[in-house]
Amino acid sequence: MGQNSVLRYDDLPLDDFLVSLMQHEKDVRVGYLPASADLKEARLSVKRPALPDGPGPLNFFLLQETDALSQITENLVILSGSGKASRDLRDEALALRDFLRTSGQPALLRIDPRYGLVCGSALEPVDPSIRWDRPGAYAAVYLVSDPGSPSLAVMEYIPQELRRRFSELFLKYNQVPPSTPSFLASAWKKLRGGSLAQPAGAPAQIGYRLVKLVARFLKTRNLAPAFISVIYKGIEPADCPSLLLDPRCAMTVSGHYDRFFASLSELA
């Protein structure tokens, strides 16, 4: 097993993957899929045609990121699509937030310091100078219950004259007011030899549980046809000889090719 090996599958039919997952969970010892802990990232894609009057393709990226300052790790789902489909992105992000909450998973929507809920869109911006949509747009759902989680508590990056607008949007879409970063309150503990706590409600890793939750969401919203791409870190096909996934969809590389995109700027 190569520690830096990346095993990637692109555009597998989602229903086929879920059948493999069901078999894997019945007897995990057989290894019909790699272990849940090996899952680095996943992307669930809805292959809708890109029509002038339609919402077009929609991607759900299941990611994990670590804040550079606090070293707090956050899990999130990013909904990405066309800038022309900003209303659809907003509606699906709100529906996903509600679905996750009713499924027992805390969720809060990120309000971007300039764009508001849908980054790359002029739909409902914080900054009034934004008048046009970019080619791509995205919305981010963080799997936390704490509005002071690092990626959500961004008030300090917003000009004073725009903070009221930001607060209104945050309250509108999250039903709680914005907060200051929670890690600041516990910074003294770290300086005295302690560690900063993870945000409340954040799962330890992406894992198959989140994949199944988002797949269930797609079905409730009649979003189809759906496909899944997955990235596993630190394994190779030889490590899982019983895999049920189509080997023609597999790609094995070494190094740091373990992300679907390098930065969010690629999505908007």
C-alpha positions as CSV (number, residue, x, y, z in Angstrom):
1,M,0.0,0.0,0.0
2,G,1.4,3.4,-1.0
3,Q,0.7,6.0,1.6
4,N,0.4,8.7,-1.1
5,S,-1.6,6.6,-3.5
6,V,-4.9,8.0,-4.6
7,L,-7.6,5.7,-6.0
8,R,-10.3,7.6,-7.8
9,Y,-13.5,6.6,-9.5
10,D,-15.4,9.1,-11.7
11,D,-19.0,9.2,-12.8
12,L,-20.3,5.8,-11.5
13,P,-24.1,5.5,-11.6
14,L,-25.2,6.4,-8.1
15,D,-27.7,3.5,-7.8
16,D,-24.9,1.0,-8.7
17,F,-22.6,2.5,-6.1
18,L,-25.3,2.3,-3.4
19,V,-25.9,-1.4,-4.2
20,S,-22.2,-2.0,-3.7
21,L,-22.3,0.0,-0.5
22,M,-25.2,-2.1,0.8
23,Q,-23.3,-5.3,0.1
24,H,-20.2,-3.8,1.7
25,E,-22.1,-2.9,4.9
26,K,-23.6,-6.4,5.1
27,D,-20.2,-7.9,5.5
28,V,-17.4,-5.3,5.7
29,R,-14.8,-8.0,6.0
30,V,-15.1,-9.0,2.4
31,G,-14.2,-5.5,1.3
32,Y,-16.7,-4.8,-1.5
33,L,-15.7,-1.2,-1.1
34,P,-12.7,0.5,0.6
35,A,-13.2,1.3,4.2
36,S,-15.3,4.4,5.0
37,A,-12.2,5.9,6.7
38,D,-10.3,5.8,3.4
39,L,-12.9,8.1,1.7
40,K,-11.2,11.5,1.1
41,E,-13.8,13.3,-0.9
42,A,-17.0,12.5,-2.9
43,R,-18.9,14.3,-5.6
44,L,-22.6,13.5,-6.4
45,S,-23.5,14.9,-9.8
46,V,-26.9,15.5,-11.4
47,K,-26.6,15.4,-15.1
48,R,-29.3,17.7,-16.2
49,P,-29.0,19.3,-19.7
50,A,-27.6,22.8,-19.8
51,L,-30.7,24.6,-21.3
52,P,-31.1,28.4,-21.5
53,D,-34.2,28.2,-19.4
54,G,-33.2,25.3,-17.2
55,P,-31.1,24.9,-14.0
56,G,-28.5,22.7,-15.8
57,P,-26.0,20.2,-14.2
58,L,-25.6,20.3,-10.4
59,N,-22.7,19.0,-8.3
60,F,-22.6,18.1,-4.6
61,F,-19.1,18.0,-3.3
62,L,-18.6,16.3,0.1
63,L,-15.4,17.8,1.5
64,Q,-13.4,18.3,4.7
65,E,-11.2,21.4,5.3
66,T,-9.0,22.6,8.2
67,D,-8.9,26.3,9.1
68,A,-5.3,27.5,9.0
69,L,-5.5,29.7,12.1
70,S,-7.5,27.6,14.5
71,Q,-6.6,24.1,13.1
72,I,-10.3,23.2,13.5
73,T,-11.5,20.7,10.8
74,E,-14.9,21.3,9.3
75,N,-17.0,19.1,7.1
76,L,-19.1,20.6,4.4
77,V,-21.2,20.0,1.3
78,I,-20.8,22.4,-1.6
79,L,-23.6,22.8,-4.2
80,S,-22.1,23.9,-7.5
81,G,-23.7,24.9,-10.8
82,S,-24.2,27.6,-13.4
83,G,-24.3,31.2,-12.4
84,K,-27.5,31.4,-14.3
85,A,-29.1,28.9,-11.9
86,S,-28.5,30.9,-8.7
87,R,-32.1,30.7,-7.6
88,D,-32.1,26.9,-8.1
89,L,-28.8,26.7,-6.1
90,R,-30.3,28.7,-3.3
91,D,-33.4,26.6,-3.1
92,E,-31.5,23.3,-3.2
93,A,-29.1,24.5,-0.5
94,L,-32.0,25.5,1.8
95,A,-33.7,22.2,1.1
96,L,-30.5,20.3,1.9
97,R,-29.9,22.2,5.1
98,D,-33.5,21.3,6.3
99,F,-33.1,17.6,5.2
100,L,-29.8,17.2,7.0
101,R,-31.3,18.8,10.2
102,T,-34.3,16.5,10.2
103,S,-31.9,13.6,9.6
104,G,-30.1,14.4,12.9
105,Q,-27.1,16.2,11.2
106,P,-26.5,19.8,12.3
107,A,-26.1,22.2,9.3
108,L,-25.6,25.9,8.8
109,L,-25.3,27.8,5.5
110,R,-22.2,29.9,4.9
111,I,-22.9,33.6,4.0
112,D,-20.0,34.9,1.9
113,P,-18.6,38.3,2.9
114,R,-19.3,39.7,-0.6
115,Y,-21.8,37.5,-2.4
116,G,-24.1,36.3,0.4
117,L,-25.6,32.8,0.3
118,V,-24.8,32.0,-3.4
119,C,-21.1,32.8,-4.1
120,G,-20.6,34.1,-7.7
121,S,-24.2,35.3,-8.0
122,A,-25.8,38.8,-7.9
123,L,-29.0,37.2,-6.5
124,E,-28.7,38.6,-2.9
125,P,-25.3,40.0,-2.4
126,V,-23.8,41.5,0.8
127,D,-21.8,43.9,-1.4
128,P,-24.1,46.2,-3.4
129,S,-21.4,46.7,-6.1
130,I,-22.1,43.1,-7.3
131,R,-24.5,43.4,-10.2
132,W,-23.7,40.4,-12.5
133,D,-23.5,36.6,-12.1
134,R,-20.3,34.8,-12.8
135,P,-20.2,31.8,-15.1
136,G,-20.3,29.4,-12.1
137,A,-21.8,29.7,-8.6
138,Y,-21.9,27.7,-5.4
139,A,-23.4,27.5,-2.0
140,A,-21.8,25.9,1.1
141,V,-23.6,23.9,3.8
142,Y,-21.3,23.3,6.8
143,L,-22.1,20.3,9.0
144,V,-22.0,22.2,12.3
145,S,-24.4,23.7,14.8
146,D,-22.1,26.5,16.0
147,P,-22.3,29.8,14.1
148,G,-18.9,30.6,15.5
149,S,-17.3,27.9,13.4
150,P,-14.3,29.4,11.6
151,S,-15.6,29.4,8.1
152,L,-19.0,30.9,9.2
153,A,-17.8,33.6,11.6
154,V,-16.4,36.0,9.0
155,M,-17.7,39.3,10.3
156,E,-14.2,40.7,10.7
157,Y,-13.7,40.5,7.0
158,I,-16.7,42.7,6.2
159,P,-16.6,46.5,6.0
160,Q,-18.4,48.1,8.8
161,E,-21.1,49.6,6.5
162,L,-22.0,46.1,5.2
163,R,-22.2,44.3,8.5
164,R,-25.8,44.9,9.1
165,R,-26.7,43.4,5.6
166,F,-24.5,40.4,6.4
167,S,-26.2,39.9,9.8
168,E,-29.6,40.1,8.2
169,L,-28.8,37.4,5.6
170,F,-27.1,35.2,8.2
171,L,-30.2,35.3,10.4
172,K,-32.6,34.9,7.5
173,Y,-30.9,31.7,6.2
174,N,-29.7,30.1,9.5
175,Q,-32.3,31.3,12.0
176,V,-29.5,32.3,14.4
177,P,-27.4,35.5,14.4
178,P,-23.8,35.5,13.3
179,S,-21.1,35.0,15.9
180,T,-17.5,35.6,16.5
181,P,-15.1,32.7,16.0
182,S,-15.6,30.3,18.9
183,F,-11.9,29.3,19.0
184,L,-11.0,32.8,20.2
185,A,-12.9,32.2,23.4
186,S,-10.8,29.1,24.1
187,A,-7.5,30.5,22.8
188,W,-6.2,31.0,26.3
189,K,-6.7,27.2,26.9
190,K,-4.5,26.4,23.9
191,L,-1.8,28.9,25.1
192,R,-1.8,27.1,28.4
193,G,-1.2,23.7,26.8
194,G,-4.8,22.7,25.9
195,S,-6.3,22.2,22.5
196,L,-9.2,23.8,20.7
197,A,-12.4,21.9,20.5
198,Q,-13.9,20.8,17.2
199,P,-17.1,22.6,16.2
200,A,-20.3,21.0,17.8
201,G,-21.9,18.4,15.6
202,A,-19.1,17.9,13.1
203,P,-18.6,14.3,12.2
204,A,-15.1,12.9,12.4
205,Q,-14.8,12.3,8.7
206,I,-16.8,12.4,5.4
207,G,-17.5,8.7,5.3
208,Y,-20.3,6.7,3.7
209,R,-23.0,8.0,6.1
210,L,-22.8,11.4,4.5
211,V,-22.8,9.9,1.0
212,K,-26.0,8.0,1.9
213,L,-27.7,11.1,3.4
214,V,-27.0,13.2,0.3
215,A,-28.1,10.4,-2.0
216,R,-31.4,10.2,-0.1
217,F,-31.8,13.9,-0.5
218,L,-31.4,13.7,-4.3
219,K,-34.2,11.1,-4.4
220,T,-36.5,13.2,-2.3
221,R,-35.9,16.1,-4.7
222,N,-36.2,14.0,-7.8
223,L,-32.8,15.0,-8.9
224,A,-31.7,12.6,-11.6
225,P,-29.9,11.0,-13.4
226,A,-27.3,11.0,-10.6
227,F,-23.7,9.8,-10.6
228,I,-21.0,9.6,-8.0
229,S,-17.2,10.2,-8.1
230,V,-15.1,9.2,-5.1
231,I,-11.5,9.7,-4.1
232,Y,-9.8,7.3,-1.7
233,K,-6.5,8.2,-0.1
234,G,-3.7,5.8,0.7
235,I,-5.0,2.7,-1.1
236,E,-4.6,0.9,-4.4
237,P,-6.9,-1.6,-6.2
238,A,-4.6,-4.5,-5.0
239,D,-5.5,-3.5,-1.4
240,C,-9.2,-4.3,-2.1
241,P,-9.3,-7.4,-4.4
242,S,-13.1,-7.8,-3.9
243,L,-14.2,-4.4,-5.1
244,L,-17.5,-4.4,-6.9
245,L,-16.9,-1.0,-8.6
246,D,-16.4,-1.0,-12.4
247,P,-12.5,-1.1,-12.8
248,R,-12.9,0.8,-16.1
249,C,-13.8,3.9,-14.1
250,A,-10.8,3.6,-11.8
251,M,-7.7,5.8,-11.9
252,T,-4.7,5.2,-9.7
253,V,-2.2,8.1,-9.2
254,S,0.5,9.0,-6.7
255,G,1.2,12.3,-5.1
256,H,-1.3,15.0,-4.2
257,Y,-4.1,14.5,-6.7
258,D,-6.6,13.9,-4.0
259,R,-9.0,16.9,-4.5
260,F,-11.7,17.5,-7.0
261,F,-10.6,21.1,-7.3
262,A,-7.6,23.1,-5.8
263,S,-9.6,26.1,-4.7
264,L,-13.2,27.4,-4.6
265,S,-12.3,30.0,-7.2
266,E,-12.6,27.2,-9.8
267,L,-16.3,27.0,-9.1
268,A,-17.3,30.7,-9.5
